[in-house]
Amino acid sequence: MTTNKPLIKMIGITKNFPGVVANNNVNLDLHPAEIHSILGENGAGKTTLMKILSGMHRPDAGKIIVRDQAVEIRTPQDSLSLGIGMVYQHFALVPELTVLENLILGFESGFFLNLKKAEQKLQQISATYGLTIDPDRKIQDLSVSDCQRTEILKILFHESDVLILDEPTSMLSPAETGDLFDTLRSLRKAGKSVVLITHNLSEAISISDRITLMRSGKNAAELSGDILMAMDEKTATNRILEVMFGAVPEPQPLVAAQHVSAGETVLELRQVDVLNSQGAAGLKQISFSVAKGEILGITGVDSEDRRLLAEVIGGQKRTTAGQLLYRGRDITLTDIATRFELGIRYVTEDRINEGCVIDMALSENTILQSYYRKPFSRFGILNQAGIQSFTGDLINRFGIRAAGPDARVGTLSGGNIQKFILARSLSGEPGLIVCSNPTYGLDAATVRLIRQLLREESRRGAAVLLITPDMDELFSCSNRIGVLFNGGISGFMDPSAATAEKVGKLMLGIGE
């Protein structure tokens, strides 16, 4: 239950980047003990606004009032000192350190140099909010959901009253999302305020006390709890979509399974084993094939299993047993560059650390793996005009919000970075496209665009391996569905005969 008196007020916030107005006179208030969602299309200014509140950016104009006092937030430390913490899409954790070591990192007080006392505090916080985790495990060995749990615990360690979460469910399974929402409700019950930056309309509607809608860097509308309670989910969804995009998009039809001719296998895995991050058995005896023109959707509860499968095909991980065949050629021991030359494109879900170089221009990122090819190079000399033209075409075709080909990747929103990575990967008519959670963090219109592009690629003849925790994506795009459980394949099914319940049982190893 919220109070009438705001805990935080952001008034007239304006922020400009080269060629882009990210926030234009934006107002936002946050009350104690509420879950407040911020929705908007990619590039609407949601994350920028919260990065200003968390001290990552400084506004060009406007003011921030916290507990009735005007404040200047210059750094993340300033924000933490005011009781405000943010969990970003890409976690700010040190992989080589343990959970506990990450939690106490940055504390100036000698209190937390006492690991025993710190662990006691962790146990207390974990018990209060249902955030159980092994304090001695290294971050590099954790699943995505456990890393997220650690980030939340880190904020609570600082005794913050406000938690900002940027696309927190984008890489979580439905079960993990349910656990997270239980935690958020516990936080609200304890008097904490939560801000969710999200594109998932149904999740926002189900958990939010209020929803702020942004469009083109401005306030577009606010839906209070009373308004949300008075509408059913369909009505609320349509209202939000109208504000975000100006119209309610047409429903996206399910794709009927296509006939795939025998003998046209593009990718085949034979009894593949892969070690996990702890050096133990990860994937075990994985065998399946993907045919020309087919979209094979793969899901599973364990995010590490999904990641290992994508990485072993992309070339980032090595097998310990088994074979990978691409159009009949053994590629088990080939490197990433060779697979790229053969026509294999891997779209990683880690867009920041693996998908691009954020300090380089879009045009430079475009040619990272293909700088020596036409039209990017002539007689060993880079063709700048060709690079610029090609990048500009990608920007226009995919609706990427950027100042131009020379814009630095780091100035784009997370969603627009993802669109750029996909645009680059889908160019050049690849034979196999391996997509790991390709639409996470994208707005509804862009999600439809990406899914349509994947369908078009399959109709062109590409084999598509779609690895995703998103059930809607799985059912709307796949010609065939496979489910991972405990490092193996628990079953395959035709989408026409599949249901969420059947898939869910396979995800839990129950079978049909």
VEXDREN-2710 file (C-alpha; in Angstrom, 1 decimal):
% VEXDREN-2710
k/r/px/py/pz
1/MET/0.0/0.0/0.0
2/THR/1.4/3.4/-1.0
3/THR/1.3/6.6/0.9
4/ASN/0.4/10.0/-0.6
5/LYS/3.7/11.6/0.2
6/PRO/6.5/10.8/-2.4
7/LEU/9.8/9.4/-1.2
8/ILE/11.5/10.6/-4.3
9/LYS/10.5/13.3/-6.9
10/MET/12.3/13.8/-10.2
11/ILE/11.2/17.1/-11.8
12/GLY/11.9/18.4/-15.3
13/ILE/14.8/15.9/-15.9
14/THR/16.5/16.5/-19.2
15/LYS/19.5/14.6/-20.6
16/ASN/21.1/14.9/-24.0
17/PHE/23.6/12.6/-25.7
18/PRO/25.3/13.5/-29.1
19/GLY/22.4/13.5/-31.6
20/VAL/19.9/12.1/-29.1
21/VAL/17.6/13.7/-26.5
22/ALA/17.2/10.8/-24.1
23/ASN/15.1/12.6/-21.5
24/ASN/13.0/15.7/-22.2
25/ASN/11.5/17.4/-19.2
26/VAL/10.5/14.1/-17.5
27/ASN/8.7/14.0/-14.2
28/LEU/8.5/11.0/-11.9
29/ASP/7.7/10.3/-8.3
30/LEU/8.1/7.2/-6.2
31/HIS/6.2/6.4/-3.0
32/PRO/7.3/4.3/-0.1
33/ALA/6.3/0.6/-0.2
34/GLU/5.3/0.5/-3.8
35/ILE/6.2/-1.4/-7.0
36/HIS/6.4/1.2/-9.7
37/SER/7.0/0.0/-13.3
38/ILE/8.4/2.2/-16.1
39/LEU/7.3/1.1/-19.6
40/GLY/8.2/2.4/-23.0
41/GLU/9.7/1.4/-26.4
42/ASN/13.4/1.0/-26.8
43/GLY/15.1/4.4/-26.7
44/ALA/12.2/5.9/-24.8
45/GLY/14.5/7.1/-22.0
46/LYS/13.6/4.7/-19.2
47/THR/17.0/3.4/-18.3
48/THR/18.6/6.8/-18.8
49/LEU/16.2/8.3/-16.3
50/MET/17.0/5.6/-13.7
51/LYS/20.7/5.9/-14.4
52/ILE/20.4/9.6/-13.4
53/LEU/18.7/8.6/-10.2
54/SER/21.4/5.9/-9.5
55/GLY/24.3/8.3/-10.2
56/MET/25.5/6.8/-13.4
57/HIS/24.5/9.9/-15.4
58/ARG/24.1/13.5/-14.5
59/PRO/21.1/15.4/-15.8
60/ASP/21.5/18.5/-18.0
61/ALA/18.5/20.1/-16.4
62/GLY/15.9/19.4/-13.7
63/LYS/16.1/18.5/-10.0
64/ILE/15.8/15.5/-7.7
65/ILE/14.1/15.6/-4.3
66/VAL/14.7/12.8/-1.8
67/ARG/12.7/12.8/1.5
68/ASP/11.7/16.5/0.9
69/GLN/15.3/17.6/0.4
70/ALA/16.8/18.7/-2.9
71/VAL/19.8/16.6/-3.7
72/GLU/22.7/16.4/-6.2
73/ILE/23.5/12.9/-7.2
74/ARG/26.9/12.9/-8.9
75/THR/28.0/9.3/-8.4
76/PRO/26.6/5.8/-7.6
77/GLN/28.0/6.2/-4.1
78/ASP/25.9/9.4/-3.7
79/SER/22.9/7.4/-4.7
80/LEU/23.7/4.6/-2.3
81/SER/24.2/7.1/0.5
82/LEU/20.6/8.3/-0.1
83/GLY/19.3/4.7/0.1
84/ILE/19.0/4.1/-3.7
85/GLY/20.5/1.1/-5.5
86/MET/20.2/-0.2/-9.0
87/VAL/20.5/-3.7/-10.5
88/TYR/21.5/-3.4/-14.2
89/GLN/20.7/-5.8/-17.0
90/HIS/24.4/-6.7/-17.1
91/PHE/25.5/-7.3/-13.5
92/ALA/28.3/-5.3/-11.8
93/LEU/29.8/-8.2/-10.0
94/VAL/33.5/-9.5/-9.9
95/PRO/33.4/-13.0/-11.3
96/GLU/36.5/-14.2/-9.5
97/LEU/35.1/-13.3/-6.1
98/THR/32.6/-15.1/-3.9
99/VAL/29.1/-13.9/-3.2
100/LEU/30.1/-12.6/0.2
101/GLU/33.2/-10.9/-1.1
102/ASN/31.1/-9.1/-3.7
103/LEU/28.6/-8.0/-1.1
104/ILE/31.2/-6.3/1.2
105/LEU/33.2/-4.9/-1.7
106/GLY/33.4/-1.1/-1.4
107/PHE/32.5/-0.9/2.3
108/GLU/34.8/1.6/3.9
109/SER/33.8/0.5/7.4
110/GLY/36.0/-2.0/9.1
111/PHE/32.9/-3.8/10.3
112/PHE/32.5/-5.7/7.1
113/LEU/36.1/-6.7/7.1
114/ASN/34.9/-9.2/9.7
115/LEU/33.6/-11.9/7.3
116/LYS/31.8/-13.7/10.1
117/LYS/29.7/-10.7/11.0
118/ALA/29.1/-10.0/7.3
119/GLU/27.9/-13.6/6.8
120/GLN/25.6/-13.3/9.7
121/LYS/24.1/-10.2/8.2
122/LEU/23.7/-12.0/4.9
123/GLN/21.9/-14.8/6.5
124/GLN/19.5/-12.4/8.2
125/ILE/18.7/-10.6/5.0
126/SER/18.3/-13.9/3.1
127/ALA/15.9/-15.2/5.6
128/THR/13.8/-12.0/5.7
129/TYR/13.4/-11.7/1.9
130/GLY/13.7/-15.3/0.8
131/LEU/17.0/-14.7/-1.1
132/THR/18.8/-17.9/-0.2
133/ILE/22.3/-18.3/-1.7
134/ASP/25.6/-19.9/-0.9
135/PRO/27.9/-17.1/0.3
136/ASP/31.1/-19.0/-0.6
137/ARG/30.3/-19.7/-4.3
138/LYS/32.2/-17.6/-6.9
139/ILE/30.1/-15.4/-9.1
140/GLN/31.5/-17.0/-12.3
141/ASP/29.9/-20.3/-11.1
142/LEU/26.4/-18.9/-10.6
143/SER/23.3/-19.0/-12.7
144/VAL/21.8/-15.8/-14.0
145/SER/19.1/-15.8/-11.4
146/ASP/21.6/-16.3/-8.6
147/CYS/23.7/-13.4/-9.9
148/GLN/20.6/-11.3/-9.9
149/ARG/19.9/-12.4/-6.3
150/THR/23.4/-11.4/-5.4
151/GLU/22.9/-7.9/-6.9
152/ILE/19.7/-7.4/-4.9
153/LEU/21.4/-8.6/-1.7
154/LYS/24.2/-6.2/-2.3
155/ILE/21.7/-3.3/-2.4
156/LEU/20.1/-4.6/0.8
157/PHE/23.5/-4.9/2.4
158/HIS/23.7/-1.1/2.0
159/GLU/20.3/-0.9/3.8
160/SER/18.8/0.9/0.8
161/ASP/15.1/1.8/0.7
162/VAL/14.8/2.0/-3.1
163/LEU/15.7/-0.8/-5.5
164/ILE/15.7/-0.2/-9.2
165/LEU/15.7/-3.3/-11.5
166/ASP/16.4/-3.0/-15.2
167/GLU/14.6/-5.7/-17.2
168/PRO/14.9/-8.2/-14.3
169/THR/13.0/-11.1/-15.8
170/SER/14.5/-10.9/-19.3
171/MET/16.8/-13.9/-18.8
172/LEU/14.7/-15.8/-16.2
173/SER/12.6/-18.9/-16.6
174/PRO/8.9/-18.6/-15.6
175/ALA/9.7/-20.3/-12.3
176/GLU/12.6/-18.0/-11.6
177/THR/10.4/-15.0/-12.5
178/GLY/7.8/-16.2/-10.0
179/ASP/10.5/-16.5/-7.3
180/LEU/11.7/-12.9/-8.1
181/PHE/8.2/-11.5/-7.8
182/ASP/7.7/-13.2/-4.5
183/THR/10.9/-11.4/-3.3
184/LEU/9.7/-8.1/-4.7
185/ARG/6.4/-8.5/-2.8
186/SER/8.4/-9.2/0.4
187/LEU/10.4/-6.1/-0.2
188/ARG/7.3/-4.0/-0.6
189/LYS/5.7/-5.5/2.5
190/ALA/8.9/-4.5/4.4
191/GLY/8.4/-0.9/3.3
192/LYS/10.9/-0.9/0.4
193/SER/10.2/0.8/-2.9
194/VAL/10.9/-1.0/-6.1
195/VAL/11.2/0.5/-9.6
196/LEU/10.9/-2.0/-12.5
197/ILE/12.1/-1.0/-16.0
198/THR/10.5/-3.6/-18.2
199/HIS/8.9/-4.4/-21.5
200/ASN/6.8/-7.3/-20.3
201/LEU/3.3/-5.8/-20.1
202/SER/1.6/-8.7/-18.5
203/GLU/4.2/-8.9/-15.7
204/ALA/4.1/-5.1/-15.1
205/ILE/0.3/-5.2/-14.9
206/SER/0.3/-8.2/-12.5
207/ILE/2.7/-6.8/-10.0
208/SER/2.7/-3.0/-10.2
209/ASP/1.0/-0.5/-7.9
210/ARG/1.6/2.2/-10.6
211/ILE/2.9/2.3/-14.2
212/THR/4.6/5.2/-15.8
213/LEU/4.6/5.2/-19.6
214/MET/7.4/7.0/-21.6
215/ARG/7.6/7.8/-25.2
216/SER/10.4/9.5/-27.2
217/GLY/12.1/10.7/-24.0
218/LYS/8.9/12.2/-22.4
219/ASN/6.2/11.4/-20.0
220/ALA/3.3/9.8/-21.9
221/ALA/0.9/8.7/-19.2
222/GLU/0.6/7.2/-15.7
223/LEU/-1.7/4.4/-14.7
224/SER/-2.5/4.2/-11.0
225/GLY/-3.3/1.1/-9.0
226/ASP/-7.0/2.0/-9.0
227/ILE/-7.0/2.4/-12.8
228/LEU/-5.2/-0.9/-13.2
229/MET/-7.5/-2.7/-10.8
230/ALA/-10.6/-1.4/-12.7
231/MET/-9.3/-2.9/-16.0
232/ASP/-8.8/-6.5/-17.1
233/GLU/-5.4/-7.5/-18.4
234/LYS/-6.4/-7.2/-22.1
235/THR/-7.9/-3.7/-21.6
236/ALA/-4.9/-2.6/-19.7
237/THR/-2.5/-4.1/-22.3
238/ASN/-4.3/-2.3/-25.1
239/ARG/-4.3/1.0/-23.3
240/ILE/-0.5/0.7/-22.7
241/LEU/0.2/-0.2/-26.3
242/GLU/-1.9/2.7/-27.6
243/VAL/0.2/5.1/-25.5
244/MET/3.5/3.5/-26.4
245/PHE/3.0/3.1/-30.1
246/GLY/-0.1/5.1/-31.0
247/ALA/-2.1/2.0/-31.9
248/VAL/-2.7/-1.5/-30.7
249/PRO/-0.6/-3.9/-32.8
250/GLU/-2.3/-6.7/-34.6
251/PRO/-2.0/-10.1/-32.8
252/GLN/0.9/-12.1/-33.9
253/PRO/-0.2/-15.4/-35.5
254/LEU/1.3/-18.6/-34.6
255/VAL/3.5/-20.2/-37.2
256/ALA/2.4/-23.5/-38.6
257/ALA/5.1/-26.2/-38.8
258/GLN/6.7/-26.2/-42.2
259/HIS/7.5/-29.3/-44.2
260/VAL/11.3/-29.8/-44.2
261/SER/12.7/-32.2/-46.8
262/ALA/14.6/-35.2/-45.6
263/GLY/18.4/-35.0/-46.1
264/GLU/18.6/-31.2/-45.7
265/THR/20.2/-31.3/-42.3
266/VAL/22.2/-28.1/-41.6
267/LEU/23.3/-28.7/-38.0
268/GLU/23.7/-32.0/-36.2
269/LEU/24.9/-32.7/-32.6
270/ARG/25.9/-36.3/-31.8
271/GLN/26.2/-37.3/-28.2
272/VAL/27.7/-34.0/-27.2
273/ASP/29.1/-33.4/-23.6
274/VAL/30.1/-30.0/-22.3
275/LEU/31.6/-29.0/-18.9
276/ASN/29.9/-26.3/-16.9
277/SER/31.6/-23.3/-15.3
278/GLN/32.5/-25.4/-12.3
279/GLY/34.3/-28.0/-14.4
280/ALA/31.6/-30.5/-13.7
281/ALA/29.3/-32.3/-16.2
282/GLY/27.1/-29.6/-17.8
283/LEU/25.5/-30.8/-21.1
284/LYS/25.3/-34.6/-21.3
285/GLN/24.8/-36.7/-24.4
286/ILE/23.0/-34.0/-26.4
287/SER/21.8/-35.2/-29.8
288/PHE/19.5/-33.4/-32.2
289/SER/19.5/-31.9/-35.7
290/VAL/18.2/-28.7/-37.3
291/ALA/17.1/-28.8/-40.9
292/LYS/17.2/-26.2/-43.7
293/GLY/14.2/-23.9/-43.3
294/GLU/13.4/-25.1/-39.8
295/ILE/13.2/-23.1/-36.5
296/LEU/14.0/-25.4/-33.6
297/GLY/13.0/-23.8/-30.3
298/ILE/14.9/-25.0/-27.2
299/THR/14.0/-24.0/-23.7
300/GLY/14.8/-25.1/-20.2
301/VAL/14.7/-24.0/-16.5
302/ASP/18.5/-23.8/-16.1
303/SER/19.9/-20.7/-17.7
304/GLU/23.4/-22.2/-17.7
305/ASP/22.3/-25.2/-19.7
306/ARG/20.8/-22.9/-22.3
307/ARG/23.9/-20.8/-22.4
308/LEU/26.2/-23.8/-22.7
309/LEU/24.2/-25.1/-25.7
310/ALA/24.4/-21.8/-27.5
311/GLU/28.1/-21.4/-26.8
312/VAL/29.2/-24.8/-27.9
313/ILE/27.6/-24.3/-31.3
314/GLY/28.8/-20.8/-31.6
315/GLY/32.4/-21.9/-30.8
316/GLN/32.9/-20.3/-27.4
317/LYS/32.9/-23.6/-25.6
318/ARG/34.5/-26.9/-26.4
319/THR/33.0/-30.4/-26.2
320/THR/34.5/-33.1/-24.0
321/ALA/32.8/-35.7/-26.1
322/GLY/30.7/-36.0/-29.2
323/GLN/30.6/-34.3/-32.6
324/LEU/29.1/-31.2/-34.2
325/LEU/28.4/-31.3/-37.9
326/TYR/27.5/-28.4/-40.1
327/ARG/26.2/-29.5/-43.5
328/GLY/28.0/-32.8/-43.0
329/ARG/31.3/-31.2/-42.1
330/ASP/32.8/-31.9/-38.7
331/ILE/33.2/-28.6/-36.9
332/THR/33.8/-29.9/-33.4
333/LEU/37.3/-28.5/-33.2
334/THR/36.9/-25.4/-35.4
335/ASP/37.2/-21.9/-34.0
336/ILE/34.7/-19.0/-34.0
337/ALA/36.2/-17.4/-37.1
338/THR/36.0/-20.6/-39.2
339/ARG/32.4/-21.1/-38.2
340/PHE/31.6/-17.5/-39.2
341/GLU/33.2/-18.2/-42.6
342/LEU/31.1/-21.3/-43.0
343/GLY/27.9/-19.2/-42.4
344/ILE/27.2/-19.8/-38.7
345/ARG/26.0/-16.8/-36.8
346/TYR/25.8/-16.8/-33.0
347/VAL/23.7/-14.1/-31.4
348/THR/24.7/-14.0/-27.7
349/GLU/22.4/-12.8/-25.0
350/ASP/25.3/-11.0/-23.4
351/ARG/25.1/-8.0/-25.7
352/ILE/27.5/-5.8/-23.8
353/ASN/30.4/-8.1/-23.0
354/GLU/30.3/-10.4/-26.0
355/GLY/28.1/-8.9/-28.6
356/CYS/29.9/-5.7/-29.4
357/VAL/32.6/-3.2/-28.3
358/ILE/30.6/-0.4/-26.7
359/ASP/33.4/2.2/-26.9
360/MET/33.6/1.8/-30.7
361/ALA/31.3/3.2/-33.4
362/LEU/28.5/1.3/-34.9
363/SER/30.3/1.3/-38.2
364/GLU/33.4/-0.2/-36.6
365/ASN/31.4/-2.9/-34.8
366/THR/29.7/-3.8/-38.1
367/ILE/32.9/-5.1/-39.6
368/LEU/34.5/-6.7/-36.6
369/GLN/34.4/-10.2/-38.1
370/SER/34.2/-9.3/-41.8
371/TYR/36.4/-6.3/-42.3
372/TYR/38.3/-8.1/-45.1
373/ARG/35.2/-8.8/-47.2
374/LYS/33.5/-6.7/-49.9
375/PRO/32.1/-4.1/-49.7
376/PHE/34.1/-3.3/-46.5
377/SER/37.5/-3.8/-48.1
378/ARG/39.1/-3.2/-51.5
379/PHE/42.6/-4.5/-52.2
380/GLY/43.3/-4.7/-48.5
381/ILE/42.2/-1.1/-47.8
382/LEU/39.1/-0.4/-45.8
383/ASN/36.3/1.1/-47.9
384/GLN/34.9/3.7/-45.5
385/ALA/32.1/4.8/-47.8
386/GLY/31.0/1.2/-48.2
387/ILE/31.1/0.6/-44.4
388/GLN/29.2/3.8/-43.7
389/SER/26.5/3.0/-46.3
390/PHE/26.1/-0.6/-45.1
391/THR/25.8/0.5/-41.4
392/GLY/23.3/3.2/-42.4
393/ASP/21.2/0.6/-44.2
394/LEU/21.2/-1.6/-41.0
395/ILE/20.2/1.4/-38.9
396/ASN/17.3/2.3/-41.2
397/ARG/16.0/-1.3/-41.8
398/PHE/15.9/-2.2/-38.2
399/GLY/14.8/1.1/-36.8
400/ILE/17.8/1.5/-34.6
401/ARG/17.8/4.8/-32.7
402/ALA/21.2/6.2/-33.2
403/ALA/22.7/9.5/-34.4
404/GLY/24.3/7.7/-37.3
405/PRO/26.9/5.1/-38.3
406/ASP/29.6/7.0/-36.3
407/ALA/27.6/6.9/-33.1
408/ARG/29.4/5.0/-30.3
409/VAL/27.5/1.8/-29.3
410/GLY/27.6/2.8/-25.7
411/THR/25.3/5.8/-26.4
412/LEU/22.5/3.5/-27.5
413/SER/19.9/2.0/-25.2
414/GLY/20.2/-1.7/-24.4
415/GLY/17.3/-2.6/-26.7
416/ASN/18.9/-0.7/-29.6
417/ILE/22.2/-2.4/-29.0
418/GLN/20.4/-5.7/-29.3
419/LYS/18.7/-4.6/-32.5
420/PHE/22.1/-3.7/-34.0
421/ILE/23.7/-7.0/-33.0
422/LEU/20.8/-8.9/-34.6
423/ALA/20.9/-6.7/-37.7
424/ARG/24.6/-7.4/-38.2
425/SER/24.1/-11.1/-37.6
426/LEU/21.3/-11.6/-40.1
427/SER/23.1/-9.8/-42.9
428/GLY/24.8/-11.8/-45.5
429/GLU/22.4/-14.8/-45.7
430/PRO/23.8/-17.1/-43.1
431/GLY/23.1/-20.8/-43.2
432/LEU/22.7/-21.3/-39.5
433/ILE/21.5/-18.7/-37.0
434/VAL/21.9/-19.6/-33.3
435/CYS/19.9/-17.1/-31.2
436/SER/20.2/-17.1/-27.4
437/ASN/17.2/-15.2/-25.9
438/PRO/17.2/-12.7/-28.8
439/THR/14.3/-10.5/-27.9
440/TYR/15.0/-9.9/-24.2
441/GLY/14.8/-6.3/-23.2
442/LEU/13.0/-5.3/-26.4
443/ASP/9.7/-3.4/-26.8
444/ALA/6.7/-5.1/-28.2
445/ALA/7.1/-3.6/-31.7
446/THR/10.7/-4.7/-31.9
447/VAL/9.9/-8.2/-30.6
448/ARG/7.4/-8.6/-33.5
449/LEU/10.0/-7.3/-35.9
450/ILE/12.8/-9.7/-34.7
451/ARG/10.5/-12.7/-34.7
452/GLN/9.3/-11.9/-38.2
453/LEU/12.9/-11.6/-39.4
454/LEU/13.7/-15.0/-38.0
455/ARG/10.7/-16.5/-39.8
456/GLU/11.8/-14.8/-43.0
457/GLU/15.3/-16.2/-42.6
458/SER/13.9/-19.7/-42.2
459/ARG/11.7/-19.3/-45.3
460/ARG/14.8/-18.2/-47.2
461/GLY/16.3/-21.5/-46.2
462/ALA/18.4/-20.8/-43.1
463/ALA/18.3/-23.2/-40.2
464/VAL/17.4/-21.3/-36.9
465/LEU/18.2/-22.6/-33.4
466/LEU/16.1/-20.4/-31.1
467/ILE/17.2/-20.9/-27.4
468/THR/14.8/-19.0/-25.2
469/PRO/13.1/-19.1/-21.8
470/ASP/10.2/-17.1/-23.3
471/MET/7.2/-19.3/-23.8
472/ASP/5.4/-16.9/-26.2
473/GLU/8.5/-16.8/-28.3
474/LEU/8.9/-20.5/-28.2
475/PHE/5.3/-21.2/-29.4
476/SER/5.0/-18.4/-31.9
477/CYS/8.2/-19.0/-33.8
478/SER/9.2/-22.7/-33.5
479/ASN/8.5/-25.5/-36.0
480/ARG/9.7/-27.9/-33.4
481/ILE/10.2/-27.6/-29.6
482/GLY/13.0/-29.2/-27.5
483/VAL/13.3/-29.1/-23.8
484/LEU/16.5/-29.2/-21.7
485/PHE/16.5/-30.7/-18.2
486/ASN/19.5/-31.5/-16.0
487/GLY/21.9/-31.2/-18.8
488/GLY/20.1/-33.4/-21.3
489/ILE/17.2/-33.3/-23.7
490/SER/14.0/-34.4/-21.9
491/GLY/11.9/-34.4/-25.1
492/PHE/10.9/-32.9/-28.4
493/MET/7.4/-32.0/-29.6
494/ASP/5.4/-30.4/-32.4
495/PRO/4.1/-26.9/-31.5
496/SER/0.6/-27.9/-32.7
497/ALA/0.5/-30.6/-30.1
498/ALA/2.4/-28.8/-27.4
499/THR/1.0/-26.8/-24.4
500/ALA/2.6/-24.7/-21.8
501/GLU/1.8/-27.4/-19.3
502/LYS/3.4/-30.2/-21.3
503/VAL/6.5/-28.1/-21.9
504/GLY/6.6/-27.1/-18.2
505/LYS/6.5/-30.8/-17.2
506/LEU/9.4/-31.6/-19.5
507/MET/11.3/-28.6/-18.0
508/LEU/11.0/-30.3/-14.6
509/GLY/11.8/-33.7/-15.9
510/ILE/8.3/-35.1/-15.3
511/GLY/7.5/-36.0/-18.9
512/GLU/4.0/-36.0/-20.3
END
